[in-house]
Amino acid sequence: MSDIVLSVENLWKQYRLGLVGSGTLRDDVARWIAKLRGKEDPTLKIGAANTLNEVAGDYVWALQDINFEVKQGEVLGIIGKNGAGKSTLLKILSKVTAPTKGQVKVKGRIASLLEVGTGFHPELTGRENIFLNGAILGMNKAEIRRKLDEIIDFAGVAKYIDTPVKRYSSGMRVRLGFAVAAFLEPEILVVDEVLAVGDAEFQKKAIGKMQDVSKSEGRTVLFVSHNMNAVSTLTTKCLVLKNGNVHFLGQTSDAIGYYLKSNFQYSDTYKAELANEDAKITEVMVQTSLPNNFHDIHKKLTFTFKIEANRALRNAALAFQIVNYHGVPISHLWLFSDEIIFLSEQRSCILQCVIPKSRLYIGDYSLKVFLAEDSGRTILETLEGVCPFKVQVVEIKRDFEWQPDSCTYLEDFYWTQT
């Protein structure tokens, strides 16, 4: 017997751009006649703009020729930029919408958590919504009662369980919705980015529960998230979507690397102009030891920052983080004005931070830069993802031990001012 519980074959989904219909046949006919005669839309409200001629009636393929299979007990991650087609795919798998072409074969029940409060009736209490969702999933009352206490305890809403859901916060609805979907024993659990609404403690609990669901209970999980750490922790395989197409399907570490590098463009310089701001970082530059923004871990690494201001700053401070391609800062280097006086009388300066031996772990990095005054208490500007560069090994040396994701090996650095 096959252990494939979900099979997607030649799946296509098409949407029409623009306004499809006005709601009634009479109004649609009136709009059509007006368009033929070159007149304005007669159904427009007073003061509304006539957008009739802007509706091109074009179509867009949200998904194109999607094919993959998921085995029982497997956790499949689905990643991609906004608009890649992730949510559309999950809605088709959950039978919220139908595909234009292709088919989806499912073995067992699917429980979906696609949006905050999906399937909840706002006038019903939390307890009543648990029974309602259970019935939608095909559970009988006895099965739901058996799991009721576990659902309420996991969601952490015992105090409010007999209160109408319309009075719940978005985080409370997500916790209850996830608990219902996870504990009512569906064969396939589909979870979209909604977990981002929950707090850090609940996200940790939810990921732990999904791991238990897949490993201990042998159920399948489809997980969509922009949090690469959560994806790498939870999933075993990963699907990368781009513009409605499957660009990569394989092991999670390879898929994340492919996705991040495809969106990672190396640049040694960031530039901006000072306008009406009090102060601004107008230039950031990374001086790597190799061409094309590549850097040898054993060589000197220099960061240059140009700052301009329209007024004198009080106790100015500059800081930057070296951030890995997972978005995790691996260092935090501050420069306060009591170390090097700048932006007091003069209104521009150039600062450099030199790391004689960077000893960064091999991989892709970018900078997050902060400009502040009042010794760092008042942030004037924050730049993220600037000057991406890549670190690699050119020559093997054993003069130090690897210390990934730590900034202890960056202690030997110094600042200069020009």
N, C-alpha and C positions, 0 to 999 in steps of 0.2 A: 504493500500500500504506500502511495506517495506521501511524503511529509511536506509537500507544498501546500500551504494554506491560503496563499494569495498569488494570483497570476494576472498580470496586466499584459494584454496583447494588442499591439498596433493601436494604441489609444490616441485619439485626436479630440480636441475641444475647440470650438469656434465661437466667438462672440461678435455681435454686430456693434459697430461704433455709432454713436449718436443716438437720437431719439427714435425708438422703434414704433411706438404708437401713443396716441393721446388718451386712450382708455375706452373710447366708444367708437362704434363704426361711423356714426353720423359726423363726429368731429374729425375723424381720419379722412373721410371723403371730402369734407369742407377744406381741410388743409391741402389735400391733393389737388383739388380744383384751383385753389388760390395759388399754389405753386406753378401750375400750368399757365395761369394767366399773369404770372409775375407779380402777384399781390402779396401783401403781408399775411402772416398767419392769423386767421380770424379768431383762433382760440386763445390768443395771448391775453393775459391780464393787463389792465391799464398800467402803463409805466414800464412794462416788461420789454426787454429788447427782442427784436425779431431775429432769431437765430436759425430760421428755417433754411436759409440758403447755405448755412455752414454745415448742415448735416449731409455728409457725403455718402452715407449708406455703405461705407466700407466695412470689411470684415477683418478680424484679427484672429490668428491661431494662438490661443493661450497655451495649448499643448500640441506637440507634433510627434507622432509615431513613438509613443512611450512604450517600452517593453522591459519588464523585469519580473522576477519571482521572489517570493519570501517564504522561507521554511518555518515550520513550527518551532517556537522558542527563540527565533531570531529577533534581534533588535536592529531595525533599519533606520538610519538617519537620513533625512532629506534636507539638503542645504542649497543655498543659492541666494542671489541678491533679491531685493524687493522687486516684484513683478516677474520673477523667473517662472512662476506657475506652480509653486509649492501648494498654496492654499486651494487652488483649483483642482489639483490632483487629489488632495485629501477629501474635498467635497464630492468628487466623483466616487472615490473609494467608499465614502460613507453614505452614498446614494442620496446626497442632498441635491445634486444636479446630475443630469445624464450626459454621457459622452456624445460627441457628434459622430464619431466613428470608433470602431474597436470594441473590445469587451474586457470586463473584469470578472474573474472567477474567484469566488470566496468560499472557503470551507469553514463554516461556523458563524458565530455572531460577532458583529463589529460594534464597539463602543467608542464614540468620538467625543473629543473635547476640542472643538475648533474655535469657539469664541466664548467670551465671558458670559456665563449663564445660559449656554446653549441648552434648549429643551426645558428650561425652567419656566413655570407660570408665576408671574410676579405677585399675584394675589394669594397664591397658596403658600403655606408654611414650608419651612425646610424639610420637615418630616414628610409632609404630603408630597413634596416634589421628589423625595427619594423613592417613594412608592410609584409615582408617575413615571419617573425615568426608568425604574426597574421594569415596569410594564412595557414601556417602549422597547426595552432590550429583550423582551420575551421572557422575563422572570415571573414566577408566580409569587403570591403573597408570602408563602411559607419560606421560600428562598430569600426574599427580601428581609423578612423579620429576622432570619438567622444571621444576616450580615449587618443589621441595623446599628447595633451598638458599636461595631468596629468602624463603620462609616462615620458616625457622629464623633467618635473619639479621634479618628485620624484627621477629620476636617477641623476639629477644635472649635466647633460652634454649638456645643451642648447648651450653653446659656440661651441661645437664640433659636434653637431648633423648632420651637413652636411659634415663631414670629414670621410674618409674611416675608418672602424673599425680596420684595421690592424695597425693604428697609435694610437689606444687607449692603455692605460695601462691595466694590468689585473684587477685592481680595477674598472676602468671605464666600462670594459666589463661586470663585475659581476653586477654592479649597473644597467646598462641598461638591461641586461638579466633578472634580478630579476623583474625590473619594468614591462617589457613586460609580463612575466609569471603571475605576480600578478594582473595587471590591465585589462588584456584581458579576464577576467571572465571565467576561466575554472572551472569546478565543483570540480576538484581535483588538488591541487597544491603540487608538489613533489620537495623538496629542500634538496640537499645534503650539505656537509660540505663547499661548495664554499663560503658561507657568511664569513668564516674566512679570506678571502682575503680582504674584505672591511674594512674600518676603523671603529673605535668604534662608531662614530656618525651614520654611515650608518647601522651598525648592529642593533643599537637601533631602527632606523626607520623601518628596515626590520621586526624586531620582532613585533613592533607595528602594521605594516601593516598586518602581518599574523594573529595577534589577531583580527583585524577588519574583515579580510576576513572570519574567522571562526565564530565569534560571531555575527557580524552585517549582513553579507551577507550569512551566512549559508553554506559556502563552506568548503570542507574537506582539511586538510593539513597533509602531511607526512613529518616529519622533522628529518633529520639525523645530529647529531653533537657530538663532543667529549667535548663540553662545557656544563657541567652539570648544570650550572646556567641558560643558555639559554634554555635547555631542561625543567628544572623545572618551568621556567617562562612561557613558551609557551604551553607546552603539557598538556593534561588531562590524557592520557593513554600512556603507554610505552611498547615497545617490546625489550627484551634483547636477542641478538643473540650471540652464541658462537659456533665456529667451524661448522657453517652452520646450527645449530639447534636452535629452540626457547627454551630458558631456563627459560624465565619468561614473562608473559603478564599480566599487571594489572595497578593499579594506579601509576602515575609517581613517587611519593615519595617512594613507596615500590620498584619499579623497579630500581630506582637509588641506593637505599640502598643495594639491592641485588647485583647489578652490582659492586658497589664499594667494598663491603665487600668480594665478591668472588675473587677480585684481591688484597685484602689487607691482607698481611701476617705479623703478629706481630713479631718483633725482637727487643731485648733490646740493641744490640750492632752492630756497624758498624766498620769494620777494613780495613785498607789499608796499603801499604808500601811506604816509601819515596824512590824514585829512583833518577832521575836527576832533579827533580823540585827544585825550590828555597825553597819552603816550602809546607807543606801538612798537612791536618788534617788526622792523621793516625788512630784515634779511636774516636768514639762517643758512649756514653752509656746513656741510660735513666734508672734511678732507680725508679721504680714504687712502690707503697705501697702494691700491691697485686701480687700474682703469675701470670705467663703467660702474662706478660705485661699489666695487668689490673691495674687501678689506681682509688682510692677513691678520690672524689673531695675535701674532707676535710683534706686530708693528705699531708705531705711534698712530693714535687717532685724535684728530683735532676738530673741535666744534667751534664755530664762529657765530656770534650774535651781534647784529647791529640794532641799536635802540634809538628811537627819536622821540622827543617830547615837546609839547607846546607850553609846558610850565615846569618849574622845578618840582621834583618828586621828594616826598618826605621818606627818608630811610628806604630808598629803593632796594629791591631784591629781584634776583633772576634765578629761576630754577628750571631744570629740564630732567625728564625721565627718558631712559632708553627702554623702548617697549618692544617686546617680541611679537611675532606675527599672530600669536593668540590674543594679543591685546593686553598682555600682562606686563606691568612695569618690572624691570629687573634691576633698576638702579634709580636713585633720586639724588641729584647733585644740586645743592643750593649755593648761591653767592649773595652775601649780604653787603650792604654799603659800608659797614664798619671794616670790612676786609679790603675792599677797593672802592674808593669814593667815586661815584658816578651819578650823572643826572642831577646835580645840585645846582651848579652855576651853568655849566655847559648843557646844551639841550640835545646832544647826541653823543653816542659813544659806541665803540666796538669792543666787545669782550670775547675772549677765547678761553675755552677749557681744553686742556691737553691731557690725554691719558697716554703715558709713555708706552705701556704695554696693555692693550685693551683686554686681552684674554677673555673676550666674550665667547659664549658658547656658539658653535656653528649654527647659522640660520639667518633669517631675515629680520631686520629691525627698522624702526622709525623713531622719531622724537616727539615727545609731548613737552611743550615749552610754556612756562608761566612767567609773566611779568607782574610784579606787585610792588606796593609801597607799605609803609608802616611795618617794616621788618617782616613782610610776608602776610600780614593779616588782611590786607585789602588787595584782591586780585584785580588787575587792570586788563589783562588779556591772557587767553589760553589758546594755544595752537596745538592741534592734534594731527598725527599721521604725517608730519613733515619730514622731508629729506630721507626717504627710505634707502637703506643700504643693506648689503649682504656680507656676512662674515664667513670666511672659509679658511681651511688649512692649506698653506702652500708648502710648508716644510715641517716635518714631524720633529718636535722638540719635547723633551720630557723634563723641563725645568719647573713645572708646577703641576698640580693635580686639578682635574676638571671640577668646577663648582657651578653647575648650571643653575639658572634662576636664583642667583644670589649676587649681591653687589659687593661682597667682601673683597673680591679681586679687583675692584675699582678704587680702592682706597688710595692708591698712588696716583693722584691727579693734581693738577694745579691750574689756577686761573691767571690770565694776564689781561692787561688793558692797553689798547692802542688808541 
